Amino acid sequence: MFRLPSYVPDLNPTEGVWSLVKRSLANFTAANLDHMVRVVKRKLKKIQHRPQSLAGCLAETGLITEIPS
């Protein structure tokens, strides 16, 4: 069994995805929490449809995945 530190961005592809979301929200101001949730969900949906971006997040971790054609 291997114990990893609680925060290991180099081994966690989720950190790469959140980095993409945070960059896209750099100049965003939400009117309220519901607005923020809608915008973040929309940004995540866009990333989901860009397999190259997701593959880049995985590549940084050293994990291997196959992108469907």
Predicted model as a PDB file, atoms N, CA, C, CB and O in Angstrom, pLDDT in the B-factor column:
MODEL        1                                                                  
ATOM      1  N   MET A   1       0.834  -1.163   0.000  1.00 64.00           N  
ATOM      2  CA  MET A   1       0.000   0.000   0.000  1.00 64.00           C  
ATOM      3  C   MET A   1       0.889   1.239   0.000  1.00 64.00           C  
ATOM      4  CB  MET A   1      -0.954  -0.010   1.204  1.00 64.00           C  
ATOM      5  O   MET A   1       1.859   1.319   0.753  1.00 64.00           O  
ATOM      6  N   PHE A   2       0.542   2.221  -0.866  1.00 64.00           N  
ATOM      7  CA  PHE A   2       1.282   3.468  -0.943  1.00 64.00           C  
ATOM      8  C   PHE A   2       0.419   4.582  -0.370  1.00 64.00           C  
ATOM      9  CB  PHE A   2       1.703   3.783  -2.403  1.00 64.00           C  
ATOM     10  O   PHE A   2      -0.758   4.699  -0.711  1.00 64.00           O  
ATOM     11  N   ARG A   3       0.986   5.378   0.475  1.00 69.00           N  
ATOM     12  CA  ARG A   3       0.273   6.546   1.008  1.00 69.00           C  
ATOM     13  C   ARG A   3       0.787   7.788   0.286  1.00 69.00           C  
ATOM     14  CB  ARG A   3       0.468   6.678   2.566  1.00 69.00           C  
ATOM     15  O   ARG A   3       1.987   8.059   0.252  1.00 69.00           O  
ATOM     16  N   LEU A   4      -0.151   8.532  -0.287  1.00 60.00           N  
ATOM     17  CA  LEU A   4       0.194   9.769  -0.977  1.00 60.00           C  
ATOM     18  C   LEU A   4      -0.212  10.954  -0.111  1.00 60.00           C  
ATOM     19  CB  LEU A   4      -0.491   9.843  -2.367  1.00 60.00           C  
ATOM     20  O   LEU A   4      -1.144  10.845   0.686  1.00 60.00           O  
ATOM     21  N   PRO A   5       0.464  12.065  -0.255  1.00 66.00           N  
ATOM     22  CA  PRO A   5       0.025  13.267   0.456  1.00 66.00           C  
ATOM     23  C   PRO A   5      -1.382  13.655   0.009  1.00 66.00           C  
ATOM     24  CB  PRO A   5       1.009  14.436   0.214  1.00 66.00           C  
ATOM     25  O   PRO A   5      -1.818  13.277  -1.078  1.00 66.00           O  
ATOM     26  N   SER A   6      -2.080  14.399   0.836  1.00 67.00           N  
ATOM     27  CA  SER A   6      -3.464  14.758   0.526  1.00 67.00           C  
ATOM     28  C   SER A   6      -3.577  15.617  -0.739  1.00 67.00           C  
ATOM     29  CB  SER A   6      -4.080  15.499   1.702  1.00 67.00           C  
ATOM     30  O   SER A   6      -4.600  15.578  -1.423  1.00 67.00           O  
ATOM     31  N   TYR A   7      -2.545  16.381  -1.050  1.00 67.00           N  
ATOM     32  CA  TYR A   7      -2.584  17.234  -2.228  1.00 67.00           C  
ATOM     33  C   TYR A   7      -1.403  16.894  -3.125  1.00 67.00           C  
ATOM     34  CB  TYR A   7      -2.564  18.734  -1.832  1.00 67.00           C  
ATOM     35  O   TYR A   7      -0.265  17.262  -2.834  1.00 67.00           O  
ATOM     36  N   VAL A   8      -1.680  16.187  -4.219  1.00 69.00           N  
ATOM     37  CA  VAL A   8      -0.637  15.782  -5.153  1.00 69.00           C  
ATOM     38  C   VAL A   8      -1.090  16.172  -6.566  1.00 69.00           C  
ATOM     39  CB  VAL A   8      -0.347  14.235  -5.050  1.00 69.00           C  
ATOM     40  O   VAL A   8      -1.547  15.313  -7.321  1.00 69.00           O  
ATOM     41  N   PRO A   9      -0.971  17.454  -6.934  1.00 65.00           N  
ATOM     42  CA  PRO A   9      -1.465  17.872  -8.243  1.00 65.00           C  
ATOM     43  C   PRO A   9      -0.759  17.190  -9.399  1.00 65.00           C  
ATOM     44  CB  PRO A   9      -1.325  19.349  -8.385  1.00 65.00           C  
ATOM     45  O   PRO A   9      -1.343  17.032 -10.472  1.00 65.00           O  
ATOM     46  N   ASP A  10       0.498  16.779  -9.198  1.00 71.00           N  
ATOM     47  CA  ASP A  10       1.226  16.118 -10.287  1.00 71.00           C  
ATOM     48  C   ASP A  10       0.665  14.742 -10.608  1.00 71.00           C  
ATOM     49  CB  ASP A  10       2.693  15.995  -9.934  1.00 71.00           C  
ATOM     50  O   ASP A  10       0.864  14.240 -11.714  1.00 71.00           O  
ATOM     51  N   LEU A  11      -0.030  14.127  -9.664  1.00 73.00           N  
ATOM     52  CA  LEU A  11      -0.579  12.788  -9.872  1.00 73.00           C  
ATOM     53  C   LEU A  11      -2.098  12.780 -10.008  1.00 73.00           C  
ATOM     54  CB  LEU A  11      -0.174  11.892  -8.733  1.00 73.00           C  
ATOM     55  O   LEU A  11      -2.697  11.713 -10.139  1.00 73.00           O  
ATOM     56  N   ASN A  12      -2.726  13.944  -9.980  1.00 76.00           N  
ATOM     57  CA  ASN A  12      -4.173  14.023  -9.990  1.00 76.00           C  
ATOM     58  C   ASN A  12      -4.655  14.788 -11.226  1.00 76.00           C  
ATOM     59  CB  ASN A  12      -4.682  14.693  -8.704  1.00 76.00           C  
ATOM     60  O   ASN A  12      -4.520  16.011 -11.277  1.00 76.00           O  
ATOM     61  N   PRO A  13      -5.214  14.092 -12.223  1.00 76.00           N  
ATOM     62  CA  PRO A  13      -5.665  14.773 -13.441  1.00 76.00           C  
ATOM     63  C   PRO A  13      -6.789  15.774 -13.186  1.00 76.00           C  
ATOM     64  CB  PRO A  13      -6.125  13.754 -14.453  1.00 76.00           C  
ATOM     65  O   PRO A  13      -6.993  16.691 -13.981  1.00 76.00           O  
ATOM     66  N   THR A  14      -7.520  15.604 -12.083  1.00 80.00           N  
ATOM     67  CA  THR A  14      -8.594  16.534 -11.752  1.00 80.00           C  
ATOM     68  C   THR A  14      -8.049  17.943 -11.547  1.00 80.00           C  
ATOM     69  CB  THR A  14      -9.339  16.068 -10.497  1.00 80.00           C  
ATOM     70  O   THR A  14      -8.711  18.923 -11.889  1.00 80.00           O  
ATOM     71  N   GLU A  15      -6.843  18.048 -10.991  1.00 82.00           N  
ATOM     72  CA  GLU A  15      -6.239  19.357 -10.785  1.00 82.00           C  
ATOM     73  C   GLU A  15      -6.013  20.065 -12.117  1.00 82.00           C  
ATOM     74  CB  GLU A  15      -4.916  19.221 -10.026  1.00 82.00           C  
ATOM     75  O   GLU A  15      -6.164  21.284 -12.198  1.00 82.00           O  
ATOM     76  N   GLY A  16      -5.659  19.329 -13.148  1.00 83.00           N  
ATOM     77  CA  GLY A  16      -5.480  19.926 -14.473  1.00 83.00           C  
ATOM     78  C   GLY A  16      -6.786  20.432 -15.043  1.00 83.00           C  
ATOM     79  O   GLY A  16      -6.830  21.495 -15.663  1.00 83.00           O  
ATOM     80  N   VAL A  17      -7.851  19.674 -14.836  1.00 84.00           N  
ATOM     81  CA  VAL A  17      -9.173  20.090 -15.325  1.00 84.00           C  
ATOM     82  C   VAL A  17      -9.604  21.361 -14.610  1.00 84.00           C  
ATOM     83  CB  VAL A  17     -10.227  18.965 -15.116  1.00 84.00           C  
ATOM     84  O   VAL A  17     -10.078  22.300 -15.250  1.00 84.00           O  
ATOM     85  N   TRP A  18      -9.445  21.402 -13.282  1.00 87.00           N  
ATOM     86  CA  TRP A  18      -9.835  22.605 -12.533  1.00 87.00           C  
ATOM     87  C   TRP A  18      -8.979  23.790 -12.945  1.00 87.00           C  
ATOM     88  CB  TRP A  18      -9.712  22.367 -11.016  1.00 87.00           C  
ATOM     89  O   TRP A  18      -9.453  24.926 -12.941  1.00 87.00           O  
ATOM     90  N   SER A  19      -7.733  23.544 -13.297  1.00 86.00           N  
ATOM     91  CA  SER A  19      -6.879  24.628 -13.769  1.00 86.00           C  
ATOM     92  C   SER A  19      -7.441  25.234 -15.059  1.00 86.00           C  
ATOM     93  CB  SER A  19      -5.441  24.119 -13.997  1.00 86.00           C  
ATOM     94  O   SER A  19      -7.438  26.453 -15.228  1.00 86.00           O  
ATOM     95  N   LEU A  20      -7.920  24.384 -15.961  1.00 87.00           N  
ATOM     96  CA  LEU A  20      -8.536  24.866 -17.202  1.00 87.00           C  
ATOM     97  C   LEU A  20      -9.786  25.686 -16.905  1.00 87.00           C  
ATOM     98  CB  LEU A  20      -8.885  23.687 -18.124  1.00 87.00           C  
ATOM     99  O   LEU A  20     -10.004  26.731 -17.518  1.00 87.00           O  
ATOM    100  N   VAL A  21     -10.608  25.216 -15.968  1.00 89.00           N  
ATOM    101  CA  VAL A  21     -11.837  25.934 -15.612  1.00 89.00           C  
ATOM    102  C   VAL A  21     -11.485  27.281 -14.989  1.00 89.00           C  
ATOM    103  CB  VAL A  21     -12.705  25.094 -14.634  1.00 89.00           C  
ATOM    104  O   VAL A  21     -12.064  28.308 -15.344  1.00 89.00           O  
ATOM    105  N   LYS A  22     -10.533  27.270 -14.059  1.00 89.00           N  
ATOM    106  CA  LYS A  22     -10.175  28.520 -13.381  1.00 89.00           C  
ATOM    107  C   LYS A  22      -9.626  29.550 -14.359  1.00 89.00           C  
ATOM    108  CB  LYS A  22      -9.149  28.253 -12.281  1.00 89.00           C  
ATOM    109  O   LYS A  22      -9.920  30.739 -14.233  1.00 89.00           O  
ATOM    110  N   ARG A  23      -8.834  29.110 -15.331  1.00 88.00           N  
ATOM    111  CA  ARG A  23      -8.307  30.043 -16.327  1.00 88.00           C  
ATOM    112  C   ARG A  23      -9.428  30.652 -17.159  1.00 88.00           C  
ATOM    113  CB  ARG A  23      -7.303  29.337 -17.240  1.00 88.00           C  
ATOM    114  O   ARG A  23      -9.372  31.830 -17.512  1.00 88.00           O  
ATOM    115  N   SER A  24     -10.448  29.851 -17.473  1.00 86.00           N  
ATOM    116  CA  SER A  24     -11.545  30.370 -18.291  1.00 86.00           C  
ATOM    117  C   SER A  24     -12.457  31.311 -17.496  1.00 86.00           C  
ATOM    118  CB  SER A  24     -12.364  29.213 -18.859  1.00 86.00           C  
ATOM    119  O   SER A  24     -13.240  32.059 -18.081  1.00 86.00           O  
ATOM    120  N   LEU A  25     -12.354  31.273 -16.172  1.00 88.00           N  
ATOM    121  CA  LEU A  25     -13.166  32.141 -15.322  1.00 88.00           C  
ATOM    122  C   LEU A  25     -12.372  33.334 -14.779  1.00 88.00           C  
ATOM    123  CB  LEU A  25     -13.741  31.340 -14.167  1.00 88.00           C  
ATOM    124  O   LEU A  25     -12.819  33.993 -13.840  1.00 88.00           O  
ATOM    125  N   ALA A  26     -11.223  33.611 -15.348  1.00 86.00           N  
ATOM    126  CA  ALA A  26     -10.325  34.625 -14.801  1.00 86.00           C  
ATOM    127  C   ALA A  26     -10.988  35.995 -14.633  1.00 86.00           C  
ATOM    128  CB  ALA A  26      -9.120  34.759 -15.690  1.00 86.00           C  
ATOM    129  O   ALA A  26     -10.776  36.649 -13.611  1.00 86.00           O  
ATOM    130  N   ASN A  27     -11.762  36.433 -15.580  1.00 88.00           N  
ATOM    131  CA  ASN A  27     -12.390  37.761 -15.504  1.00 88.00           C  
ATOM    132  C   ASN A  27     -13.893  37.669 -15.337  1.00 88.00           C  
ATOM    133  CB  ASN A  27     -12.066  38.570 -16.748  1.00 88.00           C  
ATOM    134  O   ASN A  27     -14.621  38.555 -15.786  1.00 88.00           O  
ATOM    135  N   PHE A  28     -14.362  36.626 -14.706  1.00 88.00           N  
ATOM    136  CA  PHE A  28     -15.785  36.377 -14.544  1.00 88.00           C  
ATOM    137  C   PHE A  28     -16.266  36.881 -13.180  1.00 88.00           C  
ATOM    138  CB  PHE A  28     -16.088  34.877 -14.702  1.00 88.00           C  
ATOM    139  O   PHE A  28     -15.612  36.662 -12.161  1.00 88.00           O  
ATOM    140  N   THR A  29     -17.404  37.552 -13.177  1.00 89.00           N  
ATOM    141  CA  THR A  29     -18.033  37.974 -11.928  1.00 89.00           C  
ATOM    142  C   THR A  29     -19.453  37.421 -11.926  1.00 89.00           C  
ATOM    143  CB  THR A  29     -18.026  39.544 -11.771  1.00 89.00           C  
ATOM    144  O   THR A  29     -20.245  37.727 -12.818  1.00 89.00           O  
ATOM    145  N   ALA A  30     -19.769  36.615 -10.933  1.00 90.00           N  
ATOM    146  CA  ALA A  30     -21.093  35.997 -10.842  1.00 90.00           C  
ATOM    147  C   ALA A  30     -22.067  36.929 -10.127  1.00 90.00           C  
ATOM    148  CB  ALA A  30     -21.013  34.642 -10.108  1.00 90.00           C  
ATOM    149  O   ALA A  30     -21.711  37.608  -9.164  1.00 90.00           O  
ATOM    150  N   ALA A  31     -23.299  36.943 -10.620  1.00 92.00           N  
ATOM    151  CA  ALA A  31     -24.350  37.738  -9.975  1.00 92.00           C  
ATOM    152  C   ALA A  31     -24.777  37.089  -8.659  1.00 92.00           C  
ATOM    153  CB  ALA A  31     -25.570  37.895 -10.914  1.00 92.00           C  
ATOM    154  O   ALA A  31     -25.114  37.774  -7.693  1.00 92.00           O  
ATOM    155  N   ASN A  32     -24.756  35.744  -8.641  1.00 95.00           N  
ATOM    156  CA  ASN A  32     -25.129  35.004  -7.431  1.00 95.00           C  
ATOM    157  C   ASN A  32     -24.592  33.579  -7.555  1.00 95.00           C  
ATOM    158  CB  ASN A  32     -26.688  35.002  -7.218  1.00 95.00           C  
ATOM    159  O   ASN A  32     -23.985  33.226  -8.566  1.00 95.00           O  
ATOM    160  N   LEU A  33     -24.814  32.777  -6.542  1.00 95.00           N  
ATOM    161  CA  LEU A  33     -24.277  31.415  -6.535  1.00 95.00           C  
ATOM    162  C   LEU A  33     -24.855  30.558  -7.650  1.00 95.00           C  
ATOM    163  CB  LEU A  33     -24.548  30.758  -5.202  1.00 95.00           C  
ATOM    164  O   LEU A  33     -24.132  29.772  -8.261  1.00 95.00           O  
ATOM    165  N   ASP A  34     -26.136  30.696  -7.921  1.00 95.00           N  
ATOM    166  CA  ASP A  34     -26.752  29.910  -9.003  1.00 95.00           C  
ATOM    167  C   ASP A  34     -26.110  30.230 -10.354  1.00 95.00           C  
ATOM    168  CB  ASP A  34     -28.269  30.182  -9.066  1.00 95.00           C  
ATOM    169  O   ASP A  34     -25.876  29.335 -11.166  1.00 95.00           O  
ATOM    170  N   HIS A  35     -25.834  31.496 -10.582  1.00 93.00           N  
ATOM    171  CA  HIS A  35     -25.183  31.903 -11.826  1.00 93.00           C  
ATOM    172  C   HIS A  35     -23.794  31.271 -11.926  1.00 93.00           C  
ATOM    173  CB  HIS A  35     -25.083  33.445 -11.910  1.00 93.00           C  
ATOM    174  O   HIS A  35     -23.405  30.777 -12.985  1.00 93.00           O  
ATOM    175  N   MET A  36     -23.054  31.290 -10.826  1.00 92.00           N  
ATOM    176  CA  MET A  36     -21.717  30.693 -10.796  1.00 92.00           C  
ATOM    177  C   MET A  36     -21.778  29.201 -11.113  1.00 92.00           C  
ATOM    178  CB  MET A  36     -21.060  30.915  -9.424  1.00 92.00           C  
ATOM    179  O   MET A  36     -20.971  28.697 -11.894  1.00 92.00           O  
ATOM    180  N   VAL A  37     -22.728  28.496 -10.513  1.00 93.00           N  
ATOM    181  CA  VAL A  37     -22.871  27.055 -10.739  1.00 93.00           C  
ATOM    182  C   VAL A  37     -23.168  26.776 -12.208  1.00 93.00           C  
ATOM    183  CB  VAL A  37     -23.988  26.471  -9.848  1.00 93.00           C  
ATOM    184  O   VAL A  37     -22.582  25.867 -12.797  1.00 93.00           O  
ATOM    185  N   ARG A  38     -24.072  27.549 -12.802  1.00 93.00           N  
ATOM    186  CA  ARG A  38     -24.411  27.347 -14.219  1.00 93.00           C  
ATOM    187  C   ARG A  38     -23.196  27.553 -15.116  1.00 93.00           C  
ATOM    188  CB  ARG A  38     -25.537  28.302 -14.642  1.00 93.00           C  
ATOM    189  O   ARG A  38     -22.961  26.770 -16.037  1.00 93.00           O  
ATOM    190  N   VAL A  39     -22.429  28.597 -14.852  1.00 92.00           N  
ATOM    191  CA  VAL A  39     -21.274  28.902 -15.693  1.00 92.00           C  
ATOM    192  C   VAL A  39     -20.199  27.825 -15.541  1.00 92.00           C  
ATOM    193  CB  VAL A  39     -20.697  30.287 -15.336  1.00 92.00           C  
ATOM    194  O   VAL A  39     -19.616  27.397 -16.538  1.00 92.00           O  
ATOM    195  N   VAL A  40     -19.929  27.382 -14.318  1.00 91.00           N  
ATOM    196  CA  VAL A  40     -18.918  26.341 -14.100  1.00 91.00           C  
ATOM    197  C   VAL A  40     -19.344  25.042 -14.779  1.00 91.00           C  
ATOM    198  CB  VAL A  40     -18.690  26.105 -12.585  1.00 91.00           C  
ATOM    199  O   VAL A  40     -18.519  24.374 -15.402  1.00 91.00           O  
ATOM    200  N   LYS A  41     -20.613  24.678 -14.669  1.00 93.00           N  
ATOM    201  CA  LYS A  41     -21.102  23.468 -15.343  1.00 93.00           C  
ATOM    202  C   LYS A  41     -20.929  23.581 -16.850  1.00 93.00           C  
ATOM    203  CB  LYS A  41     -22.580  23.217 -15.000  1.00 93.00           C  
ATOM    204  O   LYS A  41     -20.543  22.617 -17.511  1.00 93.00           O  
ATOM    205  N   ARG A  42     -21.216  24.762 -17.392  1.00 92.00           N  
ATOM    206  CA  ARG A  42     -21.063  24.977 -18.835  1.00 92.00           C  
ATOM    207  C   ARG A  42     -19.596  24.839 -19.251  1.00 92.00           C  
ATOM    208  CB  ARG A  42     -21.601  26.370 -19.234  1.00 92.00           C  
ATOM    209  O   ARG A  42     -19.294  24.237 -20.280  1.00 92.00           O  
ATOM    210  N   LYS A  43     -18.692  25.398 -18.450  1.00 90.00           N  
ATOM    211  CA  LYS A  43     -17.257  25.294 -18.753  1.00 90.00           C  
ATOM    212  C   LYS A  43     -16.792  23.839 -18.691  1.00 90.00           C  
ATOM    213  CB  LYS A  43     -16.432  26.157 -17.770  1.00 90.00           C  
ATOM    214  O   LYS A  43     -16.023  23.397 -19.543  1.00 90.00           O  
ATOM    215  N   LEU A  44     -17.256  23.096 -17.687  1.00 89.00           N  
ATOM    216  CA  LEU A  44     -16.894  21.675 -17.582  1.00 89.00           C  
ATOM    217  C   LEU A  44     -17.428  20.878 -18.765  1.00 89.00           C  
ATOM    218  CB  LEU A  44     -17.429  21.081 -16.272  1.00 89.00           C  
ATOM    219  O   LEU A  44     -16.754  19.975 -19.260  1.00 89.00           O  
ATOM    220  N   LYS A  45     -18.627  21.202 -19.219  1.00 91.00           N  
ATOM    221  CA  LYS A  45     -19.214  20.523 -20.377  1.00 91.00           C  
ATOM    222  C   LYS A  45     -18.378  20.786 -21.626  1.00 91.00           C  
ATOM    223  CB  LYS A  45     -20.671  20.986 -20.601  1.00 91.00           C  
ATOM    224  O   LYS A  45     -18.165  19.878 -22.431  1.00 91.00           O  
ATOM    225  N   LYS A  46     -17.898  22.032 -21.797  1.00 89.00           N  
ATOM    226  CA  LYS A  46     -17.055  22.351 -22.949  1.00 89.00           C  
ATOM    227  C   LYS A  46     -15.762  21.547 -22.912  1.00 89.00           C  
ATOM    228  CB  LYS A  46     -16.741  23.852 -22.988  1.00 89.00           C  
ATOM    229  O   LYS A  46     -15.316  21.028 -23.935  1.00 89.00           O  
ATOM    230  N   ILE A  47     -15.165  21.448 -21.730  1.00 85.00           N  
ATOM    231  CA  ILE A  47     -13.924  20.683 -21.602  1.00 85.00           C  
ATOM    232  C   ILE A  47     -14.181  19.211 -21.900  1.00 85.00           C  
ATOM    233  CB  ILE A  47     -13.324  20.849 -20.188  1.00 85.00           C  
ATOM    234  O   ILE A  47     -13.340  18.544 -22.502  1.00 85.00           O  
ATOM    235  N   GLN A  48     -15.325  18.705 -21.487  1.00 85.00           N  
ATOM    236  CA  GLN A  48     -15.677  17.302 -21.728  1.00 85.00           C  
ATOM    237  C   GLN A  48     -15.699  16.994 -23.222  1.00 85.00           C  
ATOM    238  CB  GLN A  48     -17.043  16.974 -21.102  1.00 85.00           C  
ATOM    239  O   GLN A  48     -15.390  15.875 -23.630  1.00 85.00           O  
ATOM    240  N   HIS A  49     -16.061  17.973 -24.033  1.00 87.00           N  
ATOM    241  CA  HIS A  49     -16.149  17.769 -25.476  1.00 87.00           C  
ATOM    242  C   HIS A  49     -14.840  18.125 -26.194  1.00 87.00           C  
ATOM    243  CB  HIS A  49     -17.290  18.598 -26.045  1.00 87.00           C  
ATOM    244  O   HIS A  49     -14.800  18.180 -27.423  1.00 87.00           O  
ATOM    245  N   ARG A  50     -13.781  18.363 -25.429  1.00 85.00           N  
ATOM    246  CA  ARG A  50     -12.453  18.622 -26.001  1.00 85.00           C  
ATOM    247  C   ARG A  50     -11.500  17.557 -25.480  1.00 85.00           C  
ATOM    248  CB  ARG A  50     -11.938  20.067 -25.640  1.00 85.00           C  
ATOM    249  O   ARG A  50     -10.760  17.806 -24.528  1.00 85.00           O  
ATOM    250  N   PRO A  51     -11.505  16.380 -26.084  1.00 80.00           N  
ATOM    251  CA  PRO A  51     -10.685  15.279 -25.570  1.00 80.00           C  
ATOM    252  C   PRO A  51      -9.190  15.584 -25.552  1.00 80.00           C  
ATOM    253  CB  PRO A  51     -10.925  14.050 -26.391  1.00 80.00           C  
ATOM    254  O   PRO A  51      -8.455  14.998 -24.757  1.00 80.00           O  
ATOM    255  N   GLN A  52      -8.729  16.489 -26.413  1.00 83.00           N  
ATOM    256  CA  GLN A  52      -7.310  16.832 -26.407  1.00 83.00           C  
ATOM    257  C   GLN A  52      -6.929  17.512 -25.088  1.00 83.00           C  
ATOM    258  CB  GLN A  52      -6.973  17.750 -27.603  1.00 83.00           C  
ATOM    259  O   GLN A  52      -5.844  17.278 -24.555  1.00 83.00           O  
ATOM    260  N   SER A  53      -7.818  18.345 -24.573  1.00 81.00           N  
ATOM    261  CA  SER A  53      -7.556  19.017 -23.298  1.00 81.00           C  
ATOM    262  C   SER A  53      -7.501  18.015 -22.159  1.00 81.00           C  
ATOM    263  CB  SER A  53      -8.628  20.073 -23.014  1.00 81.00           C  
ATOM    264  O   SER A  53      -6.623  18.084 -21.299  1.00 81.00           O  
ATOM    265  N   LEU A  54      -8.441  17.088 -22.159  1.00 77.00           N  
ATOM    266  CA  LEU A  54      -8.454  16.061 -21.114  1.00 77.00           C  
ATOM    267  C   LEU A  54      -7.229  15.168 -21.216  1.00 77.00           C  
ATOM    268  CB  LEU A  54      -9.729  15.216 -21.206  1.00 77.00           C  
ATOM    269  O   LEU A  54      -6.653  14.774 -20.202  1.00 77.00           O  
ATOM    270  N   ALA A  55      -6.832  14.850 -22.445  1.00 78.00           N  
ATOM    271  CA  ALA A  55      -5.640  14.023 -22.627  1.00 78.00           C  
ATOM    272  C   ALA A  55      -4.406  14.760 -22.102  1.00 78.00           C  
ATOM    273  CB  ALA A  55      -5.456  13.650 -24.121  1.00 78.00           C  
ATOM    274  O   ALA A  55      -3.501  14.137 -21.545  1.00 78.00           O  
ATOM    275  N   GLY A  56      -4.367  16.079 -22.277  1.00 78.00           N  
ATOM    276  CA  GLY A  56      -3.254  16.863 -21.759  1.00 78.00           C  
ATOM    277  C   GLY A  56      -3.189  16.824 -20.242  1.00 78.00           C  
ATOM    278  O   GLY A  56      -2.104  16.771 -19.662  1.00 78.00           O  
ATOM    279  N   CYS A  57      -4.351  16.850 -19.599  1.00 77.00           N  
ATOM    280  CA  CYS A  57      -4.397  16.765 -18.132  1.00 77.00           C  
ATOM    281  C   CYS A  57      -3.905  15.402 -17.657  1.00 77.00           C  
ATOM    282  CB  CYS A  57      -5.831  17.021 -17.616  1.00 77.00           C  
ATOM    283  O   CYS A  57      -3.235  15.304 -16.629  1.00 77.00           O  
ATOM    284  N   LEU A  58      -4.234  14.364 -18.394  1.00 75.00           N  
ATOM    285  CA  LEU A  58      -3.784  13.020 -18.034  1.00 75.00           C  
ATOM    286  C   LEU A  58      -2.303  12.834 -18.337  1.00 75.00           C  
ATOM    287  CB  LEU A  58      -4.605  11.967 -18.777  1.00 75.00           C  
ATOM    288  O   LEU A  58      -1.593  12.164 -17.587  1.00 75.00           O  
ATOM    289  N   ALA A  59      -1.833  13.425 -19.434  1.00 76.00           N  
ATOM    290  CA  ALA A  59      -0.432  13.254 -19.830  1.00 76.00           C  
ATOM    291  C   ALA A  59       0.512  13.814 -18.776  1.00 76.00           C  
ATOM    292  CB  ALA A  59      -0.170  13.932 -21.178  1.00 76.00           C  
ATOM    293  O   ALA A  59       1.587  13.259 -18.550  1.00 76.00           O  
ATOM    294  N   GLU A  60       0.126  14.894 -18.137  1.00 73.00           N  
ATOM    295  CA  GLU A  60       0.971  15.488 -17.103  1.00 73.00           C  
ATOM    296  C   GLU A  60       1.157  14.555 -15.910  1.00 73.00           C  
ATOM    297  CB  GLU A  60       0.374  16.804 -16.636  1.00 73.00           C  
ATOM    298  O   GLU A  60       2.155  14.650 -15.196  1.00 73.00           O  
ATOM    299  N   THR A  61       0.205  13.658 -15.696  1.00 74.00           N  
ATOM    300  CA  THR A  61       0.292  12.738 -14.562  1.00 74.00           C  
ATOM    301  C   THR A  61       1.086  11.481 -14.900  1.00 74.00           C  
ATOM    302  CB  THR A  61      -1.100  12.352 -14.097  1.00 74.00           C  
ATOM    303  O   THR A  61       1.492  10.738 -14.006  1.00 74.00           O  
ATOM    304  N   GLY A  62       1.309  11.243 -16.198  1.00 73.00           N  
ATOM    305  CA  GLY A  62       1.987  10.020 -16.606  1.00 73.00           C  
ATOM    306  C   GLY A  62       1.022   8.873 -16.851  1.00 73.00           C  
ATOM    307  O   GLY A  62       1.439   7.777 -17.227  1.00 73.00           O  
ATOM    308  N   LEU A  63      -0.288   9.120 -16.637  1.00 67.00           N  
ATOM    309  CA  LEU A  63      -1.291   8.093 -16.903  1.00 67.00           C  
ATOM    310  C   LEU A  63      -1.524   8.012 -18.404  1.00 67.00           C  
ATOM    311  CB  LEU A  63      -2.621   8.394 -16.150  1.00 67.00           C  
ATOM    312  O   LEU A  63      -1.308   8.989 -19.122  1.00 67.00           O  
ATOM    313  N   ILE A  64      -1.958   6.872 -18.872  1.00 65.00           N  
ATOM    314  CA  ILE A  64      -2.167   6.650 -20.297  1.00 65.00           C  
ATOM    315  C   ILE A  64      -3.637   6.381 -20.537  1.00 65.00           C  
ATOM    316  CB  ILE A  64      -1.300   5.478 -20.818  1.00 65.00           C  
ATOM    317  O   ILE A  64      -4.273   5.643 -19.786  1.00 65.00           O  
ATOM    318  N   THR A  65      -4.172   6.977 -21.582  1.00 63.00           N  
ATOM    319  CA  THR A  65      -5.566   6.741 -21.964  1.00 63.00           C  
ATOM    320  C   THR A  65      -5.658   6.724 -23.482  1.00 63.00           C  
ATOM    321  CB  THR A  65      -6.515   7.829 -21.361  1.00 63.00           C  
ATOM    322  O   THR A  65      -4.792   7.252 -24.180  1.00 63.00           O  
ATOM    323  N   GLU A  66      -6.705   6.118 -23.970  1.00 67.00           N  
ATOM    324  CA  GLU A  66      -6.961   6.111 -25.405  1.00 67.00           C  
ATOM    325  C   GLU A  66      -8.129   7.033 -25.682  1.00 67.00           C  
ATOM    326  CB  GLU A  66      -7.249   4.673 -25.927  1.00 67.00           C  
ATOM    327  O   GLU A  66      -9.172   6.929 -25.036  1.00 67.00           O  
ATOM    328  N   ILE A  67      -7.965   7.942 -26.643  1.00 64.00           N  
ATOM    329  CA  ILE A  67      -9.029   8.859 -27.025  1.00 64.00           C  
ATOM    330  C   ILE A  67      -9.816   8.228 -28.150  1.00 64.00           C  
ATOM    331  CB  ILE A  67      -8.467  10.244 -27.446  1.00 64.00           C  
ATOM    332  O   ILE A  67      -9.239   7.871 -29.177  1.00 64.00           O  
ATOM    333  N   PRO A  68     -11.149   8.077 -27.980  1.00 64.00           N  
ATOM    334  CA  PRO A  68     -11.955   7.479 -29.049  1.00 64.00           C  
ATOM    335  C   PRO A  68     -11.939   8.358 -30.288  1.00 64.00           C  
ATOM    336  CB  PRO A  68     -13.401   7.256 -28.578  1.00 64.00           C  
ATOM    337  O   PRO A  68     -11.923   9.585 -30.188  1.00 64.00           O  
ATOM    338  N   SER A  69     -11.944   7.728 -31.455  1.00 64.00           N  
ATOM    339  CA  SER A  69     -11.911   8.469 -32.723  1.00 64.00           C  
ATOM    340  C   SER A  69     -13.253   9.015 -33.075  1.00 64.00           C  
ATOM    341  CB  SER A  69     -11.418   7.596 -33.842  1.00 64.00           C  
ATOM    342  O   SER A  69     -13.402   9.664 -34.111  1.00 64.00           O  
TER     343      SER A  69                                                      
ENDMDL                                                                          
END                                                                             
